Amino acid sequence: MSWIGDFIWKRLPWSLRQAECTHFAEAVHIDAGEAEGCEECLKMGGEWVHLRRCMVCGKVGCCDNSPNVHATRHFEETGHPVARSIEPGESWGWCFPDKVMTPDVEVLRK
């Protein structure tokens, strides 16, 4: 894990670090490579803070600290349960239904 991911991981509440999640094992874990930004924000001229990639279909959305929260909206619209940070040096993933973070999520390259 990168030092940034390790820093974040160690500061999460214990319950989030220990919770069980089966969604990562069920996801395809795809990574379509580099992203220019949040796909929806780019279309509408919006801004984002951090980027997340859906680990089922590869769509890139913005995080919940961004004005349009497109990664969460994508989950709500599609039911795709897991996303991964695609910020430099980060490899953690987030499970939307279980609300848990998983460190060092492996991905398959397209």
C-alpha beads as a LAMMPS data file, in Angstrom:
LAMMPS data file: protein, C-alpha beads

110 atoms
109 bonds

1 atom types
1 bond types

-500.0 500.0 xlo xhi
-500.0 500.0 ylo yhi
-500.0 500.0 zlo zhi

Masses

1 110.0

Atoms # bond

1 1 1 0.000 0.000 0.000
2 1 1 1.269 3.487 -0.725
3 1 1 2.049 5.766 2.190
4 1 1 -1.062 7.832 1.360
5 1 1 -3.298 4.763 1.354
6 1 1 -1.666 3.517 4.538
7 1 1 -2.200 6.920 6.163
8 1 1 -5.904 6.936 5.246
9 1 1 -6.406 3.274 6.154
10 1 1 -4.934 3.624 9.640
11 1 1 -7.177 6.593 10.402
12 1 1 -10.439 4.897 9.434
13 1 1 -12.721 3.865 12.282
14 1 1 -11.997 0.274 13.310
15 1 1 -15.485 -0.836 12.214
16 1 1 -14.820 0.254 8.620
17 1 1 -11.492 -1.592 8.515
18 1 1 -12.924 -4.844 9.868
19 1 1 -16.289 -5.066 8.111
20 1 1 -16.930 -7.953 5.759
21 1 1 -17.614 -7.376 2.081
22 1 1 -18.109 -9.960 -0.656
23 1 1 -18.715 -7.469 -3.458
24 1 1 -15.023 -7.060 -4.343
25 1 1 -14.676 -10.799 -4.918
26 1 1 -17.700 -10.714 -7.240
27 1 1 -16.629 -7.640 -9.274
28 1 1 -14.648 -7.898 -12.487
29 1 1 -12.060 -5.347 -11.274
30 1 1 -11.422 -3.708 -14.610
31 1 1 -9.206 -0.732 -15.244
32 1 1 -9.509 0.943 -18.608
33 1 1 -6.245 2.864 -18.130
34 1 1 -5.783 6.591 -17.791
35 1 1 -8.766 8.886 -17.290
36 1 1 -9.074 12.534 -18.318
37 1 1 -11.485 13.182 -15.471
38 1 1 -15.004 12.463 -14.321
39 1 1 -16.895 11.432 -17.455
40 1 1 -20.114 13.225 -16.501
41 1 1 -18.369 16.386 -15.250
42 1 1 -16.406 16.592 -18.500
43 1 1 -19.674 16.434 -20.484
44 1 1 -21.332 19.172 -18.417
45 1 1 -18.288 21.363 -17.776
46 1 1 -18.324 20.510 -14.066
47 1 1 -15.481 20.204 -11.592
48 1 1 -14.375 17.305 -9.405
49 1 1 -12.121 16.734 -6.397
50 1 1 -11.044 13.067 -6.690
51 1 1 -11.769 10.296 -9.184
52 1 1 -13.176 6.788 -8.693
53 1 1 -13.479 4.005 -11.286
54 1 1 -16.352 1.521 -11.207
55 1 1 -14.832 -1.930 -10.867
56 1 1 -17.677 -3.537 -12.785
57 1 1 -17.901 -1.440 -15.957
58 1 1 -14.918 0.945 -15.758
59 1 1 -16.885 4.224 -15.697
60 1 1 -15.000 7.090 -14.039
61 1 1 -16.917 9.315 -11.643
62 1 1 -16.146 11.975 -9.073
63 1 1 -16.029 11.364 -5.322
64 1 1 -18.535 12.429 -2.687
65 1 1 -16.464 15.540 -1.906
66 1 1 -17.131 16.722 -5.464
67 1 1 -20.197 18.867 -6.212
68 1 1 -21.914 16.249 -8.400
69 1 1 -20.952 12.967 -6.631
70 1 1 -21.057 11.016 -9.906
71 1 1 -19.414 7.841 -8.536
72 1 1 -22.189 7.425 -5.963
73 1 1 -24.843 8.348 -8.531
74 1 1 -23.436 5.658 -10.824
75 1 1 -23.841 3.086 -8.028
76 1 1 -27.403 4.259 -7.340
77 1 1 -28.355 4.069 -11.038
78 1 1 -26.632 0.788 -11.928
79 1 1 -26.229 -1.130 -8.681
80 1 1 -22.524 -1.649 -9.461
81 1 1 -21.312 -2.080 -5.886
82 1 1 -17.584 -1.286 -5.902
83 1 1 -15.301 1.488 -7.083
84 1 1 -11.568 2.090 -6.769
85 1 1 -9.664 5.294 -6.256
86 1 1 -7.669 6.197 -9.342
87 1 1 -5.796 9.001 -7.654
88 1 1 -1.994 8.742 -8.036
89 1 1 -0.495 6.501 -5.362
90 1 1 -3.845 5.154 -4.155
91 1 1 -5.103 1.583 -4.607
92 1 1 -8.002 1.350 -2.144
93 1 1 -11.538 0.461 -3.072
94 1 1 -14.938 1.367 -1.684
95 1 1 -17.988 -0.884 -1.364
96 1 1 -21.125 1.260 -1.596
97 1 1 -23.661 -1.242 -0.161
98 1 1 -21.484 -2.292 2.794
99 1 1 -19.857 1.136 3.260
100 1 1 -16.388 -0.342 3.718
101 1 1 -12.965 0.459 2.339
102 1 1 -10.619 -2.268 1.135
103 1 1 -6.880 -1.534 0.775
104 1 1 -4.790 -2.565 -2.226
105 1 1 -7.509 -3.600 -4.642
106 1 1 -6.083 -5.549 -7.580
107 1 1 -7.294 -4.656 -11.067
108 1 1 -7.191 -6.259 -14.495
109 1 1 -6.063 -4.127 -17.420
110 1 1 -8.295 -3.970 -20.461

Bonds

1 1 1 2
2 1 2 3
3 1 3 4
4 1 4 5
5 1 5 6
6 1 6 7
7 1 7 8
8 1 8 9
9 1 9 10
10 1 10 11
11 1 11 12
12 1 12 13
13 1 13 14
14 1 14 15
15 1 15 16
16 1 16 17
17 1 17 18
18 1 18 19
19 1 19 20
20 1 20 21
21 1 21 22
22 1 22 23
23 1 23 24
24 1 24 25
25 1 25 26
26 1 26 27
27 1 27 28
28 1 28 29
29 1 29 30
30 1 30 31
31 1 31 32
32 1 32 33
33 1 33 34
34 1 34 35
35 1 35 36
36 1 36 37
37 1 37 38
38 1 38 39
39 1 39 40
40 1 40 41
41 1 41 42
42 1 42 43
43 1 43 44
44 1 44 45
45 1 45 46
46 1 46 47
47 1 47 48
48 1 48 49
49 1 49 50
50 1 50 51
51 1 51 52
52 1 52 53
53 1 53 54
54 1 54 55
55 1 55 56
56 1 56 57
57 1 57 58
58 1 58 59
59 1 59 60
60 1 60 61
61 1 61 62
62 1 62 63
63 1 63 64
64 1 64 65
65 1 65 66
66 1 66 67
67 1 67 68
68 1 68 69
69 1 69 70
70 1 70 71
71 1 71 72
72 1 72 73
73 1 73 74
74 1 74 75
75 1 75 76
76 1 76 77
77 1 77 78
78 1 78 79
79 1 79 80
80 1 80 81
81 1 81 82
82 1 82 83
83 1 83 84
84 1 84 85
85 1 85 86
86 1 86 87
87 1 87 88
88 1 88 89
89 1 89 90
90 1 90 91
91 1 91 92
92 1 92 93
93 1 93 94
94 1 94 95
95 1 95 96
96 1 96 97
97 1 97 98
98 1 98 99
99 1 99 100
100 1 100 101
101 1 101 102
102 1 102 103
103 1 103 104
104 1 104 105
105 1 105 106
106 1 106 107
107 1 107 108
108 1 108 109
109 1 109 110
